[in-house]
Amino acid sequence: MKSKSQFTWLLLFITIAAFLTSCKKHPGSSTQCMITDIRKNDSFNSEWQLTYDSSKRLSMIYDIKSGEKQMFTYASNLMIRNKISDSGMLFETDSIFLNTGGLVSSITYFNPTSGRVDQYDSMYYDSHNELVRLTHRSTRPGYTLEEDYDWNNGDAVSYNFGGSTGTYTYYTDKQAAQGDLNEISDLLIYGVVTKHCKHLFEGNKNQTVSYSFDTDGKITAALGSRSGSTTVEQIYSYTYTCY
């Protein structure tokens, strides 16, 4: 069951960062490179390993620190995510439904222990396929939390999370790409990207993000510092595998 504290963590995580299976091709080559390892260097020092199936779709996210795994399987308009504990116990099964445009339309969170659905998420888009509302409905104890987004120039520029408001900024001279913290946060929370922004995420009122790139233009690290400070407090480092 998703508790209120878990909802609070989710919102904080999205604001700090707020289908990583999109691939970057090297010029003149059919090689596809995808992130297979994410290291977060801060007070927690977390690490996640990502694996893909033969169709280059995400098949597993392995949290090295906790030992938990997220396992993904696919149907035509459906993703199934099974969450498995470090002891090998299945503790959650999520059904991620996609609309005809390939965007996430809803997520159902099923608790195999209780045999009940604990939470429903519903996504609503405008005519430009931009996410304008994400509604979380918890069945126990039973409450609703809504995230609303305003968009400009292809980017989600402001949010309202149950009355908590703020803004996002972007590097408008850089296109969104693998390693963008907007996408990384979605990936680790949902297993998919819900906010497909046009430009590279720069930050919000709490944090500013800068990026390091390799010679091919891939993002190798995202460095987070408090807004107005030059001290780096968080580093996301990425390792790629090219197929």
N, C-alpha and C positions, 0 to 999 in steps of 0.2 A: 504494500500500500504506500502511495506517495503521501507523506506527511506534510504539514505546513512548513516545517523547517526545510524539507527537501525542495518545496516550491520556492522558498526564499533563496536557497543555494542556487537553484536553476536560474532565477532572475538575476542574481548577482553575477553568475557566470556569463550570462548572455550580455549583460551591460559591460562587463570587463572586456569581453571579446567583441558580444552581441554583434549532391552526389560527388564528395571529393573524388569520385571516380572519373571526373573530367580529366583528360590527359593532355600533356604537353608533348608535341612532336618536335623533334629536332629538325631544323631547316634541311630540306633535301633528303629526309629520311623518313621511314615508316615507323621508326622506333617510338614507343610510348613510354614515358616515365611517370611513375606514380609514387606517392609518399608511402613508404613501408615502415617508417619508425618516426615517432614524435616524442621528443624529450622536453619536459617542462622543468626548467631549472629555477626553483624558488625555494621557499621554506619547506615544501612538500616533496620536491624532486620526483615527479611522476614520469612514467614512460609508458607509451602504448605502441604495440606492434600491429601493423595492418597487413592482411593478406587478401588476395583476390582470386576469383575463380578463372576458368579458362576463357570466359567472355570479358575479362578485365573488370568484373563487378566486385565490389567489396564483399568478402565472405567472412571475415573475422576481425574484430578489434580485441586485442589481448592487453589487459591492464597488468603490467608486470608487477607493480607494487602490491596490488590487492589480490592478484591471481584470478580475477574475474574475466570472463570471456563474453563477448557479444558475437553470436553466430547468425549469419544471414543466409536465407534462401529466397528464391524468386519465383513468381508466376507472372502472368501477362501484365496485370495492373496491381500487383501485391508484392510486398516484401515482408517476410517473417523474420523477426529478430528474437532469438532465444538468449536469455541472459543466464549464465552458468557460474556458480560460485567457485571459489578456489578448491572446494571439496568435491566438485563435480555435480552439485545439485542444481537442477533447473529451478530458478526462483521467479522468473518472469518470462512471458511470451507476448511479444508486441506484434500486432498486425498493422503494417504501414500501407495504406491504400493510396494509389496514385490516380490522378485524373487523366483525361485523354491527352493533356499536354505534357504528361510525365511529371507533374508537380504533386507534392504530397497534399492529399485532400483531408485525410484524417488518420489518427493513430489510436488503436485500442490496446490498452495495457491489461493483460490477463494474468491473474495470480494462480498458478497451478496448485498451490498448497490449499487455498480456500475454494478454488473452483469458481472464482468470481472475477468479473472485470472491476478493477480498482479505479481506472481513470480513462476518460475519452479526451482526445485533442482534436479540434476541428480547425482547418485552415481556410481562410477566405481571401480571394484574390480580386484585383481590379481587372479592367479590360486589357491592361498591359502585362498581365500575369505577375503582378507585384503583390506580395503578401501584405494585406492591410489589417488583418485581424487573425490572431491565434487564440482560441478559447480552450482553456483547460477545465474539464468538469470531473471532479472527484466524487466517487460514489460513496465513499466512507471517509470522513463523516458527512460529506455532501456539501460541496460549495463550488463556486465557479470563479475562475480568475481569467481576465482577458488582457491580451497584449495587443495594442493598436499601433500601427506604423504609418507615418507620412513619408511620401517619396518625392524625390526631385532629381531630374537628370539621370534616372536609372538607379538611384541609390536610396536606401531607407535612411532618412535624415533626422527623424525624430520618433520618439516612442512614448507610450503611456502604458505602464504596467500597473494596473489596478490603482491609478492615481499618482504613481511615481513617474515623473516625466524627465526627459532628457533629450540630448541630440547626439548624432553621430557625424563624424567628419571623414573625408576620403582624400586620397591622393588622386586628383582628377586627371593627372597626366599619366596614370598607370592603371591598366586594366586589372580587374580582380583575377586572381590566379591561385593555384594550389599553395597552401601555406598562409593564405589570407585568414586572419583571426576571426573574421565574421563567419567564415565557413568552417574553420576548425572547431569552434565552440558548438555549432549546430551538429557537426559530425559526431563529436564525442557524446553529446546529449541524446540526439535522435537517431544517429546512424545515417542521416541524409542531410542535405542542405535545404533549409526552408526559405531563406532570404537570398535570392540570387541577385546580388548587387553588381552594378556595372564596373565600379572602380574599386581600387584597393583600399581596404579599411585603414583609417588613420587613428581613430580614437573616439573618446567621449569626454564628458566633463571630469571623469576620474583618471583617465589614462591616455597616454599618447604612445602610439606604436610606430616603430621604424623597422625596416627590413634589410636583410643582407641577401645578395644575389650571387649566383655562380656565373661563369662565363657564358652559359647557355641561357641565362635570364631566369632560371628557376630560383624560387625563394628558398634559401637555406636556413634562415633564422628570422624570427619575429621577436623584437625586443620591446618590452613594455616598461614605461616609466610613469610615475605620477604626473598628471598635467602640471606644467610649470616647473618641472624638475628635470635635470639631465641624468639623474641616477637611475640606472636600469635595475628594476626589481624582479623582472620576469623575463625569461628567455625560452622561446619555443624553438627547438632545433629539429630540422627535418633531414631524414635520409631517404633517398629515392632508389627505386629499382627500375631499370629500363628494360622493356621487353621488345 
